[in-house]
């Protein structure tokens, strides 16, 4: 492998983070409903999980949930600073 070749996995997390930022509200709603009912009925969180699947196929839904939580908390924290 030459030095110029890039790891295809390298762009996965930034793409997932961008998706989570763009769809944070919908993903958060899906997580809350999932936790309340025990049944996942959404689509956005599953899309995010599919982006993350190449990183860890056995934990991709948990990784998606964790990423949405992190993005949502960062968004809330930064909105407090703007006031």
N, C-alpha and C positions, 0 to 999 in steps of 0.2 A: 504494500500500500504506500503510495507516494504521499509526501507531505501536503501536496495541493488538494488531495481528495478530502472531502468533508464527511463527517459522520451523519448519515441520514436521520439519526435520532436527535441530533442537535437542535433542529428546528421544531420539534414536537412540543416541548414545554412552552416556548414563547407563543406558538399558535394556540395552544390550549388556554393559556393565560389571556390572550386577546379575545378568544371566544367567550371565556368566562366573564370578562369585563363587559363585553357587548350584551350578554344575555344574563347578567347577574340577577336581576329581579325575577325573571321567569324561572331560572334554575333554583333560586331560593324558595319560591312558591312551591315548586315541585318537591323539593327536599322536605319542606314543612308538611305538605300533604302526605308524603310518603311516611314520614315519622308518625303522623296522627293516625293513618289508616293501616299502615303496614303493607300497603299495596302501591307499587310504583306505576303511575299511569301517564307520566310525562314523556317528553321527547327531547327537550333541550339538554337536560342533564345526561341523557343517553348519548346524544350527539357529542357532548364534551367527553364522555367516557370513551367513546370510540376513537376520538383523537388521541387519548392517552393510552389506549390499549397496547400499542407496540412497546411501551415502556414496561408495563406489567399487566399482562392479560388476566391474571388472577385477582388483581386489586383495582382494576380500572374504574369501577363505579365508586369505590371508596376514595380513590385519588381525585375523582371529579368532585365529589362532595366536599372533600377537604379544600380543594382549590377554590370552589365557590365560597366557602366559609371565609377563607383568607381574603379573597377579593372583596367580599361584602364588608368585612370588618375594616379593611383598608379604606373603602369608600366612605363608611360611616365616620371613621376617625378623621379623614381629611375634610369632610363636610363640617365637622365641629371647629376645625382650625380656621375655616373661611368666615365664621361668624364673628 
